[in-house]
């Protein structure tokens, strides 16, 4: 539980902030386009700090990085609340994104090391599920605080949750053998890329596409709902249905990955998401869209922990944080680039083409992972450290 408590609390913090960033920017005088740009800065800060975050984890270890990320993230939330200009607010949002990048890398690296290899997928799927639960709780607490204190209340809730996340990091014990691993300098980033170029070019690209379709689904659902004329309250219910389907799947998917292998779960999850998103233009009402959104949530829940588990499988034990920093960069690049692709296709060819193209990304992800991963019970060998061996097809 020590590894999951910080994640739950950090999720609460992020969930409290996400719904109000646009509103705060507008209150500070930002135009609609500028407010939308500021929202993307949260992801940009996370993307830009993906690789530097590995240096933080190498320097301070996972426990120290989690404590520090909680403190810096909380400070950024308070600056957001106190900001008197759009620029100050934008800088705080970038810092919050960077702190989140450090936190996510540290929690993944920690569980990858302390959990036995035969339980790795369940542990990391649960980690993703716990974060989802936190992100669901955050807006509820933030909404209560906003009702009482205005928009600043959401940032106070977020700051409190992030401070508690950092304090929960104090309960985490240092993994056995960490002292001896620190004595060996981690492999340079350049050498890691060269040595593992085949993995990055195959499974890594698959992970990039997985995160792209995941990010696209968050934009596609409200975009299509608005296109067919649904009101905000109905869209919220559609999101709730998708979130419920999402949350109930993370434990079954983790158990299946540990029992039957990563490919058996990853490929069907992407097929389900891809087909469901591509079918969205066939809907024209709340019920039909709710059914499709539930299928999207089902596929997303099945894929919970897939990217983290594959990263842990391939990471060399002596340079785990550095490898995972590159891995997270690929994942964040997909998460940042997916919505940009949707926006571009929609602008050129219309919303229906944009939605169908988004579904196509999921199907391409299924194809790439299906070709790159070998079938097998676990997909990894049993050597110390649990590094993947021969799981990429020749």
Secondary structure by P-SEA (a helix, b strand, c coil): ccccaaaaaaaaaaaaccccaaaaaaaacccaaaaaaaaaaaaaaaaaaaaaaaaaaaaccaaaaaaaaaaaaaaaaaaaaacccaaaaaaaaaaaaaaaaaaaaaaaaaaaccccccaaaaaaaaaaaaaaaaaaaaaaaaaaaaacccaaaaaaaaaaaaaaaaaaaaacccccaaaaaaacccccaaaaaaaacccccaaaaaaaaaaaaaaaaaaaaaaaaaaacccaaaaaaaaaaaaaaaaacaaaaaaaaacccccccaaaaaaaaaaaaaaccccccaaaaaaaaaaaaaaaaaacaaaaaaaaaaccccaaaaaaaaaaaaaaaaaaaaaaaaaaaaacccaaaaaaaaaaaaaaaaaaaaaacccccccccccccccccccccc
